[in-house]
């Protein structure tokens, strides 16, 4: 049994409270947890209760770290686990945090995979194969990946990706156009057949526009 002899607010941005037991600094707790547990100077704390407080504080710090990580964009479960472990989260604590996040609907690999696919298609179109690879690298299960992106249309994605790329390209001959656009689409993960059809389609559209422009003079 130990007695609280002082409660002092910690320095820095974090809202922490330094706990002194029997005249010595023992540990720090989150200020909210200190209030929730109604800790007071003179209060006696059994050893097992102290251990419970420390465990609750570790969980809250780990949980808060996960929330900050999620505040920038959705994350896969694997990404969150790796992030928390890099910052010292133990296996038990990380598992508890993941469970809580799932209960609150903040971790869902199906929703994450859909977000990733939709984001890519809207802002940075690429091949189905490359999107699959990115999701695998983020630890998403292959079954979920197959469920989410089976209906991706590489032909449409390649066209939209190429169209935004060539919009401001200067005039060029077909061979230069084909080589430059083909290299770009290969980097986006598209196969030979899709690249050829996309190059031919966009070149024909460019020729048609030039023909239309010439009739105005």
C-alpha positions as CSV (number, residue, x, y, z in Angstrom):
1,X,0.0,0.0,0.0
2,X,1.4,3.4,-1.0
3,X,0.1,6.9,-0.3
4,X,-0.2,9.7,-2.8
5,X,1.9,12.6,-1.4
6,X,1.7,15.0,-4.4
7,X,0.0,15.5,-7.7
8,X,1.7,17.9,-10.1
9,X,0.8,18.8,-13.6
10,X,3.5,17.7,-16.1
11,X,5.4,20.0,-18.5
12,X,4.9,20.0,-22.2
13,X,1.9,19.8,-24.5
14,X,0.6,16.5,-23.2
15,X,-2.0,16.7,-20.5
16,X,-0.2,14.6,-17.9
17,X,-0.2,14.5,-14.2
18,X,2.9,13.4,-12.2
19,X,2.1,11.1,-9.3
20,X,4.3,11.0,-6.2
21,X,4.0,8.1,-3.9
22,X,5.5,8.2,-0.4
23,X,7.4,11.3,-1.2
24,X,8.9,10.1,-4.5
25,X,7.9,10.5,-8.1
26,X,6.3,7.2,-9.2
27,X,4.9,7.7,-12.7
28,X,2.7,10.0,-14.8
29,X,-0.9,9.5,-15.8
30,X,-3.2,11.2,-18.3
31,X,-4.9,14.1,-16.6
32,X,-8.3,12.8,-17.7
33,X,-7.6,9.4,-16.1
34,X,-6.5,11.1,-12.9
35,X,-9.8,13.0,-12.7
36,X,-11.8,9.9,-13.7
37,X,-10.2,7.8,-10.9
38,X,-10.6,10.7,-8.4
39,X,-7.0,10.5,-7.3
40,X,-6.2,12.7,-4.3
41,X,-3.3,13.6,-2.1
42,X,-3.4,11.4,1.0
43,X,-5.1,8.6,-0.8
44,X,-3.7,5.1,-0.3
45,X,-3.3,2.9,-3.3
46,X,-2.9,-0.9,-3.3
47,X,-0.2,-2.3,-5.5
48,X,-2.6,-4.1,-7.8
49,X,-4.6,-0.9,-8.3
50,X,-1.4,1.0,-9.2
51,X,-0.8,-1.7,-11.9
52,X,-4.3,-1.3,-13.2
53,X,-3.9,2.5,-13.4
54,X,-0.6,2.1,-15.4
55,X,-2.2,-0.4,-17.7
56,X,-5.2,1.9,-18.3
57,X,-2.8,4.8,-19.0
58,X,-0.8,2.8,-21.5
59,X,-4.0,1.8,-23.3
60,X,-5.2,5.4,-23.5
61,X,-1.9,6.7,-24.8
62,X,-1.8,4.0,-27.4
63,X,-5.4,4.6,-28.4
64,X,-4.8,8.4,-28.7
65,X,-1.8,7.7,-30.9
66,X,-4.0,5.6,-33.2
67,X,-6.6,8.3,-33.4
68,X,-4.0,10.9,-34.4
69,X,-2.7,8.5,-37.0
70,X,-6.2,8.0,-38.4
71,X,-6.9,11.8,-38.4
72,X,-4.9,12.3,-41.6
73,X,-6.6,9.5,-43.7
74,X,-8.1,6.1,-43.3
75,X,-5.6,3.3,-42.5
76,X,-5.5,-0.4,-42.8
77,X,-5.3,-2.5,-39.7
78,X,-1.8,-3.6,-40.6
79,X,-0.7,0.0,-40.9
80,X,-2.0,0.9,-37.5
81,X,-0.5,-2.1,-35.8
82,X,2.9,-1.3,-37.3
83,X,2.7,2.3,-36.3
84,X,1.8,1.6,-32.7
85,X,4.5,-1.1,-32.4
86,X,7.1,1.4,-33.7
87,X,6.1,3.7,-30.9
88,X,6.5,1.2,-28.2
89,X,3.1,-0.3,-28.0
90,X,3.2,-3.8,-26.6
91,X,1.4,-6.7,-28.3
92,X,-1.4,-6.9,-25.7
93,X,-2.0,-3.1,-25.7
94,X,-2.0,-2.9,-29.5
95,X,-4.5,-5.8,-29.7
96,X,-6.8,-4.1,-27.3
97,X,-6.6,-0.8,-29.2
98,X,-7.4,-2.5,-32.5
99,X,-10.4,-4.2,-30.9
100,X,-11.7,-0.8,-29.6
101,X,-11.1,0.9,-33.0
102,X,-13.1,-1.9,-34.7
103,X,-15.9,-1.6,-32.2
104,X,-16.1,2.1,-33.1
105,X,-16.0,1.5,-36.8
106,X,-12.6,3.3,-37.2
107,X,-10.8,0.2,-38.5
108,X,-12.3,-1.7,-41.4
109,X,-10.1,-3.1,-44.1
110,X,-13.0,-3.5,-46.6
111,X,-13.8,0.2,-46.2
112,X,-10.2,1.1,-46.4
113,X,-9.6,-0.8,-49.6
114,X,-12.7,0.9,-51.2
115,X,-11.4,4.3,-50.1
116,X,-8.0,3.5,-51.6
117,X,-9.4,2.3,-54.9
118,X,-11.8,5.2,-55.2
119,X,-9.1,7.7,-54.3
120,X,-6.8,6.3,-56.9
121,X,-9.5,6.2,-59.6
122,X,-10.5,9.8,-58.9
123,X,-7.2,11.5,-58.5
124,X,-4.5,9.2,-59.8
125,X,-5.8,6.4,-62.1
126,X,-3.6,3.4,-62.4
127,X,-3.9,-0.3,-63.4
128,X,-5.9,-2.8,-61.4
129,X,-2.6,-4.8,-60.9
130,X,-0.8,-1.8,-59.4
131,X,-3.7,-1.0,-57.1
132,X,-3.7,-4.6,-55.9
133,X,0.0,-4.4,-55.2
134,X,-0.4,-1.2,-53.2
135,X,-3.1,-2.7,-51.0
136,X,-1.1,-5.9,-50.4
137,X,1.8,-3.6,-49.3
138,X,-0.5,-2.1,-46.8
139,X,-1.3,-5.5,-45.4
140,X,-4.8,-5.9,-46.8
141,X,-6.0,-9.5,-47.1
142,X,-6.1,-10.8,-50.7
143,X,-9.7,-11.9,-50.3
144,X,-10.7,-8.3,-49.4
145,X,-8.7,-7.0,-52.4
146,X,-10.5,-9.3,-54.8
147,X,-13.8,-8.4,-53.3
148,X,-13.2,-4.6,-53.8
149,X,-11.4,-4.2,-57.1
150,X,-12.6,-7.0,-59.3
151,X,-14.7,-4.6,-61.4
152,X,-12.0,-2.1,-62.1
153,X,-11.8,-1.1,-65.7
154,X,-8.2,-0.8,-66.8
155,X,-9.2,0.6,-70.2
156,X,-11.1,3.5,-68.6
157,X,-8.4,4.1,-66.0
158,X,-5.7,4.2,-68.6
159,X,-7.7,6.6,-70.8
160,X,-8.4,9.1,-67.9
161,X,-4.8,8.9,-66.6
162,X,-3.4,9.5,-70.1
163,X,-5.8,12.2,-71.0
164,X,-4.8,14.3,-68.0
165,X,-1.1,13.7,-68.8
166,X,-1.1,14.8,-72.4
167,X,-3.5,17.7,-72.0
168,X,-0.6,20.2,-72.2
169,X,1.8,18.3,-74.4
170,X,3.1,20.2,-77.4
171,X,2.4,18.8,-80.9
172,X,4.6,15.8,-81.9
173,X,4.8,13.0,-84.4
174,X,3.0,9.7,-83.8
175,X,6.2,7.8,-82.8
176,X,7.3,10.3,-80.2
177,X,3.7,10.5,-78.9
178,X,3.4,6.7,-78.7
179,X,6.8,6.3,-77.0
180,X,6.3,9.0,-74.4
181,X,2.7,8.0,-73.5
182,X,3.5,4.3,-73.6
183,X,6.3,4.8,-71.1
184,X,4.0,6.7,-68.8
185,X,1.3,4.1,-68.9
186,X,3.7,1.3,-68.3
187,X,4.8,3.1,-65.1
188,X,1.1,3.1,-64.1
189,X,1.1,-0.7,-64.4
190,X,-1.0,-1.1,-67.6
191,X,-0.4,-4.0,-69.9
192,X,0.6,-3.9,-73.5
193,X,-2.9,-4.3,-75.0
194,X,-4.4,-1.5,-72.9
195,X,-1.5,0.8,-73.7
196,X,-1.8,0.2,-77.4
197,X,-5.5,0.9,-77.5
198,X,-5.2,4.0,-75.3
199,X,-2.4,5.5,-77.4
200,X,-4.3,4.8,-80.6
201,X,-7.5,6.3,-79.2
202,X,-5.9,9.5,-77.9
203,X,-3.8,10.0,-81.1
204,X,-7.0,9.7,-83.2
205,X,-8.8,12.2,-81.0
206,X,-5.9,14.6,-81.3
207,X,-5.9,14.2,-85.1
208,X,-9.7,14.8,-85.2
209,X,-9.4,18.0,-83.1
210,X,-6.6,19.3,-85.3
211,X,-8.7,18.6,-88.4
212,X,-11.7,20.4,-86.9
213,X,-9.5,23.4,-86.0
214,X,-8.2,23.6,-89.6
215,X,-11.7,23.9,-91.0
216,X,-12.2,27.2,-89.1
217,X,-9.7,29.0,-91.3
